Amino acid sequence: MDQATVLSPMLVNCVAYGGGNARTIALDDIGDVLKNPGHFVWVGLHEPDEPLLDKLQRQFGLHELAVEDAHRAHQRTKIELYGDSLFIVVHTGQQTADHKIAFGETHVFLGRNYLVTVRHGASLSYAPARRVCESSSELQALGPSYALYKVLDFVVDNYFPIVDCFQSRLNELEHAILGGEFRQLTIVHLYELKKELVRLQLAMAPMQDVMSQLVRLYPGLIRDEVRPYFRDVGDHAQRINETAATLREMLTSAMDVNLALVSVAQNDVFKRIAGWGLLLTAPTMIASWYGMNFKDMPELDTPYAYPVAFVGTVVLCAILYVFLRRAKWL
């Protein structure tokens, strides 16, 4: 395909499929291709401006509400039927350099002989999915519904390494908690990870309903041969959603365990403080007696009164120390 025909950075690809061939075309030639039976067009956009979307709306007859959603982005995961075309919104995820997740959106327009993908935010190119569709004439013959399957499969499967990264991060945080590293940063990381898992579930949970509809509905747009593929994507989405739910429960448990261990550590500190306070009570009490200004105290006239009092104080403190050590208060 001749990449030189790409009109702007917002237009990633505009490819016509038919007869086992794939060729890059200009947007103005889309109407001529759509007139040929057995041919379809796949247009890939990345954060297009309003004039470009308006031009595609005229070429494919897209519904104005769907085009408005595709331009604004920030939509929920959904599937909507507008006349003889489908409008699908999916959330994409991409792992960042600091092992966090950045989310984006892909808006898809599916017709009988066209597929338009509009990417916003963090998302990978759909070039691998496109290459699979172009690998054989049999796959191209399945039409735009198979291309839609490859796009959705690419989006969902890209979450698997992200979930694996979440699992590794959770394991590291668990080791830090159980290792006695009671640091505020650990709690911050736990909260951030839980927040990202919530966003992942918000992206994946509706995908199961989208896949279910693609398996059962829209006979004029989804070929029967492709429906089992959408069921497989739905299974992948369910696995990711269930794994994310399990990780959230483990995160909640980790936060509870961290709080319990901190409470236990604080109790140990208070016990030690109380133990040392009790240990110092004995000499403090004896010293307070001698600090009183009484001339008739019987010990004052005894030659060995001070050494006896000192030894007695030391013995009493030793007895209290042994007792508190056995009680694990020191």
Stockholm file with secondary structure:
# STOCKHOLM 1.0

chainA/1-330         MDQATVLSPMLVNCVAYGGGNARTIALDDIGDVLKNPGHFVWVGLHEPDEPLLDKLQRQFGLHELAVEDAHRAHQRTKIELYGDSLFIVVHTGQQTADHKIAFGETHVFLGRNYLVTVRHGASLSYAPARRVCESSSELQALGPSYALYKVLDFVVDNYFPIVDCFQSRLNELEHAILGGEFRQLTIVHLYELKKELVRLQLAMAPMQDVMSQLVRLYPGLIRDEVRPYFRDVGDHAQRINETAATLREMLTSAMDVNLALVSVAQNDVFKRIAGWGLLLTAPTMIASWYGMNFKDMPELDTPYAYPVAFVGTVVLCAILYVFLRRAKWL
#=GR chainA/1-330 SS CCGGGCCSTTEEEEEEEETTEEEECCGGGHHHHHTSTTCEEEEEEESCCHHHHHHHHHHHTCCHHHHHHHHHCCCCSEEEEETTEEEEEEEEEEECTTSCEEEEEEEEEECSSEEEEEEEESCCCSHHHHHHHTTCHHHHHTCHHHHHHHHHHHHHHTHHHHHHHHHHHHHHHHHHHHTTCCCHHHHHHHHHHHHHHHHHHHHHHHHHHHHHHHHHSCTTTSCTTTHHHHHHHHHHHHHHHHHHHHHHHHHHHHHHHHHHHHHHHHHHHHHHHHHHHHHHHHHHHHHHHHTSCCTTCGGGGCTTHHHHHHHHHHHHHHHHHHHHHHTTCC
#=GC SS_cons         CCGGGCCSTTEEEEEEEETTEEEECCGGGHHHHHTSTTCEEEEEEESCCHHHHHHHHHHHTCCHHHHHHHHHCCCCSEEEEETTEEEEEEEEEEECTTSCEEEEEEEEEECSSEEEEEEEESCCCSHHHHHHHTTCHHHHHTCHHHHHHHHHHHHHHTHHHHHHHHHHHHHHHHHHHHTTCCCHHHHHHHHHHHHHHHHHHHHHHHHHHHHHHHHHSCTTTSCTTTHHHHHHHHHHHHHHHHHHHHHHHHHHHHHHHHHHHHHHHHHHHHHHHHHHHHHHHHHHHHHHHHTSCCTTCGGGGCTTHHHHHHHHHHHHHHHHHHHHHHTTCC
//
